């Protein structure tokens, strides 16, 4: 009777090589390169989506505050608009995000100006939304928005604070 004898080191090293296999340096470099390409494509797309969402939120916020101003005006017997965001918060129209003179909400700084009634001139308000200047990873916008008591139209400017002379959004 003959028994085959193999040395333990030979048998375990053969077995060890067949079950444990890693990635080569080339394979790892290819995977990292692919990930880099995907990130390079994804970051600008993420920024563009964030900017579009912030702009849509700013336009909606302008329209909402304009409506809140009209409600406030009617509650004050058509004699005055809210002179500050704090007045609108006190009236229950806005939330605490606007508890500042020029609050920053959804990537935009909002500025409210109200003029009281004088003589034959009715009270008015203007509301601007200007992009917050951000760092490299903070998406911002090139668009500035404006709405006032004389119209429900939101105006847009890319060169600075928007005014009634700027085009209406969507035109």
Secondary structure as a PSIPRED ss2 file (coil, helix, strand):
# PSIPRED VFORMAT (PSIPRED V4.0)

   1 X C   1.000  0.000  0.000
   2 X C   1.000  0.000  0.000
   3 X C   1.000  0.000  0.000
   4 X C   1.000  0.000  0.000
   5 X C   1.000  0.000  0.000
   6 X C   1.000  0.000  0.000
   7 X C   1.000  0.000  0.000
   8 X H   0.000  1.000  0.000
   9 X H   0.000  1.000  0.000
  10 X H   0.000  1.000  0.000
  11 X H   0.000  1.000  0.000
  12 X H   0.000  1.000  0.000
  13 X H   0.000  1.000  0.000
  14 X H   0.000  1.000  0.000
  15 X H   0.000  1.000  0.000
  16 X H   0.000  1.000  0.000
  17 X H   0.000  1.000  0.000
  18 X H   0.000  1.000  0.000
  19 X H   0.000  1.000  0.000
  20 X C   1.000  0.000  0.000
  21 X C   1.000  0.000  0.000
  22 X C   1.000  0.000  0.000
  23 X C   1.000  0.000  0.000
  24 X C   1.000  0.000  0.000
  25 X H   0.000  1.000  0.000
  26 X H   0.000  1.000  0.000
  27 X H   0.000  1.000  0.000
  28 X H   0.000  1.000  0.000
  29 X H   0.000  1.000  0.000
  30 X H   0.000  1.000  0.000
  31 X H   0.000  1.000  0.000
  32 X H   0.000  1.000  0.000
  33 X H   0.000  1.000  0.000
  34 X H   0.000  1.000  0.000
  35 X H   0.000  1.000  0.000
  36 X H   0.000  1.000  0.000
  37 X H   0.000  1.000  0.000
  38 X H   0.000  1.000  0.000
  39 X H   0.000  1.000  0.000
  40 X H   0.000  1.000  0.000
  41 X H   0.000  1.000  0.000
  42 X H   0.000  1.000  0.000
  43 X H   0.000  1.000  0.000
  44 X H   0.000  1.000  0.000
  45 X H   0.000  1.000  0.000
  46 X H   0.000  1.000  0.000
  47 X H   0.000  1.000  0.000
  48 X H   0.000  1.000  0.000
  49 X H   0.000  1.000  0.000
  50 X H   0.000  1.000  0.000
  51 X H   0.000  1.000  0.000
  52 X H   0.000  1.000  0.000
  53 X H   0.000  1.000  0.000
  54 X H   0.000  1.000  0.000
  55 X H   0.000  1.000  0.000
  56 X H   0.000  1.000  0.000
  57 X H   0.000  1.000  0.000
  58 X H   0.000  1.000  0.000
  59 X H   0.000  1.000  0.000
  60 X H   0.000  1.000  0.000
  61 X H   0.000  1.000  0.000
  62 X H   0.000  1.000  0.000
  63 X H   0.000  1.000  0.000
  64 X H   0.000  1.000  0.000
  65 X H   0.000  1.000  0.000
  66 X H   0.000  1.000  0.000
  67 X H   0.000  1.000  0.000
  68 X H   0.000  1.000  0.000
  69 X H   0.000  1.000  0.000
  70 X H   0.000  1.000  0.000
  71 X H   0.000  1.000  0.000
  72 X H   0.000  1.000  0.000
  73 X H   0.000  1.000  0.000
  74 X H   0.000  1.000  0.000
  75 X H   0.000  1.000  0.000
  76 X C   1.000  0.000  0.000
  77 X C   1.000  0.000  0.000
  78 X C   1.000  0.000  0.000
  79 X C   1.000  0.000  0.000
  80 X C   1.000  0.000  0.000
  81 X C   1.000  0.000  0.000
  82 X C   1.000  0.000  0.000
  83 X C   1.000  0.000  0.000
  84 X C   1.000  0.000  0.000
  85 X H   0.000  1.000  0.000
  86 X H   0.000  1.000  0.000
  87 X H   0.000  1.000  0.000
  88 X H   0.000  1.000  0.000
  89 X H   0.000  1.000  0.000
  90 X H   0.000  1.000  0.000
  91 X C   1.000  0.000  0.000
  92 X C   1.000  0.000  0.000
  93 X C   1.000  0.000  0.000
  94 X C   1.000  0.000  0.000
  95 X C   1.000  0.000  0.000
  96 X H   0.000  1.000  0.000
  97 X H   0.000  1.000  0.000
  98 X H   0.000  1.000  0.000
  99 X C   1.000  0.000  0.000
 100 X C   1.000  0.000  0.000
 101 X C   1.000  0.000  0.000
 102 X C   1.000  0.000  0.000
 103 X C   1.000  0.000  0.000
 104 X E   0.000  0.000  1.000
 105 X E   0.000  0.000  1.000
 106 X C   1.000  0.000  0.000
 107 X C   1.000  0.000  0.000
 108 X E   0.000  0.000  1.000
 109 X E   0.000  0.000  1.000
 110 X E   0.000  0.000  1.000
 111 X E   0.000  0.000  1.000
 112 X E   0.000  0.000  1.000
 113 X E   0.000  0.000  1.000
 114 X E   0.000  0.000  1.000
 115 X E   0.000  0.000  1.000
 116 X C   1.000  0.000  0.000
 117 X C   1.000  0.000  0.000
 118 X E   0.000  0.000  1.000
 119 X C   1.000  0.000  0.000
 120 X C   1.000  0.000  0.000
 121 X E   0.000  0.000  1.000
 122 X C   1.000  0.000  0.000
 123 X C   1.000  0.000  0.000
 124 X E   0.000  0.000  1.000
 125 X E   0.000  0.000  1.000
 126 X E   0.000  0.000  1.000
 127 X E   0.000  0.000  1.000
 128 X E   0.000  0.000  1.000
 129 X E   0.000  0.000  1.000
 130 X E   0.000  0.000  1.000
 131 X E   0.000  0.000  1.000
 132 X C   1.000  0.000  0.000
 133 X C   1.000  0.000  0.000
 134 X C   1.000  0.000  0.000
 135 X C   1.000  0.000  0.000
 136 X C   1.000  0.000  0.000
 137 X C   1.000  0.000  0.000
 138 X C   1.000  0.000  0.000
 139 X C   1.000  0.000  0.000
 140 X C   1.000  0.000  0.000
 141 X C   1.000  0.000  0.000
 142 X C   1.000  0.000  0.000
 143 X C   1.000  0.000  0.000
 144 X E   0.000  0.000  1.000
 145 X E   0.000  0.000  1.000
 146 X E   0.000  0.000  1.000
 147 X E   0.000  0.000  1.000
 148 X E   0.000  0.000  1.000
 149 X C   1.000  0.000  0.000
 150 X C   1.000  0.000  0.000
 151 X C   1.000  0.000  0.000
 152 X C   1.000  0.000  0.000
 153 X C   1.000  0.000  0.000
 154 X C   1.000  0.000  0.000
 155 X E   0.000  0.000  1.000
 156 X E   0.000  0.000  1.000
 157 X E   0.000  0.000  1.000
 158 X C   1.000  0.000  0.000
 159 X C   1.000  0.000  0.000
 160 X C   1.000  0.000  0.000
 161 X C   1.000  0.000  0.000
 162 X C   1.000  0.000  0.000
 163 X C   1.000  0.000  0.000
 164 X C   1.000  0.000  0.000
 165 X C   1.000  0.000  0.000
 166 X C   1.000  0.000  0.000
 167 X C   1.000  0.000  0.000
 168 X E   0.000  0.000  1.000
 169 X C   1.000  0.000  0.000
 170 X C   1.000  0.000  0.000
 171 X C   1.000  0.000  0.000
